[in-house]
Structure formats: structure tokens, C-alpha cells
Amino acid sequence: MTRFNGIKKVASLSKGLKGSYSPYYLEVFYDVGDDVIWADEYYSLGHNQWSVYQDDDIIRVCSLSNPITMKELKELTITAMKRM
């Protein structure tokens, strides 16, 4: 069963996001093997920084610049898993 460990922390972290015009944003990832979801935080005016993980079990879920609920994040993660 997939529990999406860390989803509450990411949703809470997103509460500080101020929209697409703010330089603060999150890149959300999910490790299928470890069942862990996390966010890398960035501060870039052009939103032009990102992470690349060289592990087939790690998938990029989304980039966030607005707050998100745990339910919405879970739906985005499931969609990203289907794209694998």
C-alpha cells in the first residue's frame, strides 16, 4: 500500500508560497521504492533552478508556486506515477 510518507510536510511547506510572481517555489519528488515524497526549495526570480536525480525510482511530481492540499498533492503524485 502506498502511504506517501512526507506528504503532510510538503503540503505544510507549500503554505508559505505566494504565487508564480514570487521567486520562492518548490520542486516536488517521489521515491517509488522508499514511498517518500519531499520538496526541494528554491529562490529564483526566473524559476530556473531545479534538481535532477539519477535514480529510476525517483520521479518529479511537480513544481509548486501556490499552496496545495495533501489531497491535491496525492492526486498529482498518482498522475506522475502513471507517466513512469
C-alpha positions as CSV (number, residue, x, y, z in Angstrom):
1,M,0.0,0.0,0.0
2,T,1.3,3.4,-0.9
3,R,1.3,5.8,2.1
4,F,3.1,8.8,0.5
5,N,5.3,9.4,3.6
6,G,6.2,13.1,3.9
7,I,3.1,14.4,2.1
8,K,1.9,16.4,5.2
9,K,5.3,18.1,5.4
10,V,5.3,19.1,1.8
11,A,1.7,20.4,2.0
12,S,2.6,22.4,5.1
13,L,5.8,23.8,3.4
14,S,3.6,24.9,0.5
15,K,1.6,27.2,2.8
16,G,4.4,29.7,2.5
17,L,4.2,30.0,-1.3
18,K,3.0,33.3,-2.6
19,G,2.2,32.6,-6.3
20,S,4.0,32.5,-9.6
21,Y,5.3,36.1,-9.3
22,S,7.2,35.2,-6.2
23,P,10.8,33.8,-6.6
24,Y,10.2,31.2,-3.9
25,Y,9.0,27.8,-5.2
26,L,9.2,24.1,-4.6
27,E,10.1,21.1,-6.8
28,V,8.3,18.0,-5.5
29,F,9.7,14.5,-5.9
30,Y,8.5,11.0,-5.0
31,D,10.7,7.9,-4.4
32,V,8.7,4.9,-5.5
33,G,11.0,2.4,-3.8
34,D,11.0,4.1,-0.4
35,D,7.5,5.6,-0.6
36,V,8.7,9.0,0.3
37,I,7.6,12.4,-1.1
38,W,9.7,15.6,-0.5
39,A,10.2,19.0,-1.8
40,D,13.4,20.9,-2.8
41,E,13.1,24.6,-2.0
42,Y,14.3,27.3,-4.5
43,Y,14.5,31.0,-4.6
44,S,15.0,32.2,-8.2
45,L,13.3,35.1,-10.0
46,G,13.0,33.2,-13.2
47,H,12.2,29.8,-11.6
48,N,15.1,28.4,-13.5
49,Q,16.7,26.2,-10.9
50,W,15.9,22.5,-10.4
51,S,17.2,19.2,-9.3
52,V,17.9,16.1,-11.4
53,Y,18.1,12.8,-9.6
54,Q,19.9,9.9,-11.4
55,D,17.7,7.2,-9.8
56,D,14.9,5.5,-11.8
57,D,12.8,5.2,-8.6
58,I,12.7,8.9,-8.1
59,I,10.1,10.8,-10.2
60,R,9.4,14.5,-10.4
61,V,5.9,15.2,-9.4
62,C,5.5,18.9,-10.0
63,S,6.8,22.5,-9.4
64,L,4.7,24.5,-6.9
65,S,4.4,28.2,-6.5
66,N,1.0,28.2,-4.8
67,P,-0.2,26.4,-1.7
68,I,-1.5,22.8,-2.2
69,T,-3.6,20.4,0.0
70,M,-2.5,16.9,0.8
71,K,-5.3,15.5,-1.3
72,E,-4.3,17.6,-4.4
73,L,-0.6,16.6,-3.9
74,K,-1.6,12.9,-3.6
75,E,-3.6,13.2,-6.9
76,L,-0.6,14.8,-8.6
77,T,1.7,12.1,-7.4
78,I,-0.5,9.3,-8.6
79,T,-0.7,11.0,-12.0
80,A,3.1,11.3,-12.1
81,M,3.5,7.6,-11.2
82,K,1.2,6.7,-14.2
83,R,3.6,8.6,-16.5
84,M,6.5,6.4,-15.4
